[in-house]
Amino acid sequence: MTISLTDHTVAVTGGAKGIGLAIARSFLEAGAKVIAIDLDAEALAEFHATAPDRIETIAVNVADYAVLSSALAGHEIDHLVCAAAVGSGKMGFPFWNLEPTDWTRVLDISLMGTVNTVHACVPALLAGETKRKSVLLLASVAGQIGSQTDPPYSAAKAATINFAQLAAKDFAPYGIRVNALSPGMVKTSLNRAVFESSKESVTMSYEAWAEEKIKRVSPLGRWQEAEEFGAMAVFLASEFGKNVTGQTLNIDGGQVMHS
Ligand SMILES: NC(=O)c1ccc[n+]([C@@H]2O[C@H](COP(=O)([O-])OP(=O)(O)OC[C@H]3O[C@@H](n4cnc5c(N)ncnc54)[C@H](O)[C@@H]3O)[C@@H](O)[C@H]2O)c1
């Protein structure tokens, strides 16, 4: 099976690091042009240097709709991937370990950042040949299981899944597909921040914590790798994914199983 997206453009939020960067690289490998959107200007510049003729970067906070929408205005976009997100930096178990005010920043970035980006891309998505277009929102297993680890993060991800479903219905008449991709556990800065907010960080290393946790929560017992999300994202954006919409696909070693 060969996938070529040579005349396609993908916009990826959170595209400077972690899973978003891996997804952006996979689209590049498939021949697409990439618009990487991220807060981290330095990491964006590093990525840009790897293929300057096919990568455009936009350093912006996805929580700032006015700046984001004006930065994206006039761009041609075939595929949108929303991966930018943050956690609270605090550990739940129970949720009242956090203050209600801890929810604001997480929801502003991890939920509203995604809503803002999709809104900002509506004109580009509805322009031209719509049937080949797609949207992919990074959710999480946390949004499907009432995870206690980081309550506002879980709630943001549950809402992201719901938004993907309703957007899939709204975009369906245009042939535009919308899906959500749910990682279980991937060793990125976001995941390390979960460890750093845990009480175990005082007594054990990240590696030891990670080893114990993945065996406990995942039937396959191994960490997912960012590149796996790149492969799935490219598949979903391609002709092979033309009948997949409104779905939440878990790449999580079987942590969450749907009937
Ligand atoms: N790593 C995991 O185990 C895991 C598990 C489940 C879901 N996810 C989801 O996958 C996606 C990617 O996560 P990751 O693990 O690669 O995280 P990461 O921290 O490695 O990367 C996130 C990227 O988003 C950017 N970002 C953060 N806030 C931003 C803002 N306000 N505006 C613009 N950019 C911003 C960061 O600079 C960074 O480049 C997220 O949506 C996350 O919730 C990750």
The ligand as a Gaussian input file, in Angstrom:
#p B3LYP/6-31G(d) Opt

LIG

0 1
 N        1.961000      11.641000      25.529000
 C        0.923000      10.926000      25.879000
 O        1.060000       9.904000      26.568000
 C       -0.458000      11.328000      25.448000
 C       -1.526000      10.539000      25.876000
 C       -2.815000      10.857000      25.496000
 C       -3.031000      11.959000      24.680000
 N       -1.991000      12.724000      24.258000
 C       -2.308000      13.882000      23.412000
 O       -1.447000      13.941000      22.289000
 C       -1.263000      15.311000      21.918000
 C        0.217000      15.610000      21.811000
 O        0.786000      15.446000      23.105000
 P        2.338000      15.189000      23.340000
 O        2.427000      14.103000      24.311000
 O        3.023000      15.091000      22.039000
 O        2.711000      16.539000      24.097000
 P        4.033000      17.447000      24.000000
 O        4.012000      18.256000      25.244000
 O        5.226000      16.646000      23.666000
 O        3.711000      18.377000      22.748000
 C        2.671000      19.327000      22.793000
 C        3.026000      20.473000      21.871000
 O        1.968000      21.454000      21.975000
 C        2.564000      22.738000      22.088000
 N        1.663000      23.629000      22.815000
 C        1.329000      23.575000      24.122000
 N        0.503000      24.585000      24.425000
 C        0.315000      25.304000      23.291000
 C       -0.428000      26.464000      22.975000
 N       -1.139000      27.111000      23.898000
 N       -0.402000      26.916000      21.691000
 C        0.348000      26.288000      20.749000
 N        1.065000      25.177000      20.997000
 C        1.062000      24.696000      22.250000
 C        3.860000      22.495000      22.861000
 O        4.779000      23.570000      22.679000
 C        4.328000      21.184000      22.261000
 O        5.135000      21.386000      21.122000
 C       -1.977000      16.147000      22.974000
 O       -3.227000      16.541000      22.490000
 C       -2.110000      15.200000      24.131000
 O       -3.194000      15.509000      24.958000
 C       -0.716000      12.441000      24.636000

